[in-house]
Structure formats: C-alpha cells, structure tokens
Amino acid sequence: MNIFVIIVGALAIGASIVLGFFAFVIVGSIVLIMASIIGLRVWWFNRKLGAQSHTGNRDSGASAGRIIEGEYQVVADHPEDE
C-alpha cells in the first residue's frame, strides 16, 4: 500500500511540475506580448509628441534656445517702498 501512495504522489508531483512549466511559459508569453505592445505604443506616442513640438517651434518662429521675450509695467507701488 505504501508503494502505491509513493507512486501516485510521484506522478502527482511530476504532473504539477509539467503543468506549472507550461503555465509559466504561457503567462510569460502573455506578459512579453503585452509589454511589447505597451512599449511600442509609448514609443509611438513620444515620437508623435516630439514631432508636434518641433513643428510648433518652426511655425511660431521661436529660436532653438527657447528664449521668451516680453515687457512688463509696474501698476502700483507698495507703500512700504517709499
């Protein structure tokens, strides 16, 4: 009877290892495919976003240094300055 339990236990452990390996391969493949899709989507989005920012700089005539010039006017002085 003990031999029968040992044989059935060994077969159950072997089946668990084989099924675990295939489950690991399947889950790993799904994760790899999803990571590739997300990575490709992020790369495409960054590329498109970069192209839009470069196009916007050319259209507005901004220099490569991104210097913003402007004027200001003091509206009211603070009383503690006097």
Summary of the structure (lengths in Angstrom):
residues: 82
radius of gyration: 33.3
end to end distance: 105.2
largest distance: 105.2
contacts: 125
relative contact order: 0.04
helix: 76%
strand: 0%
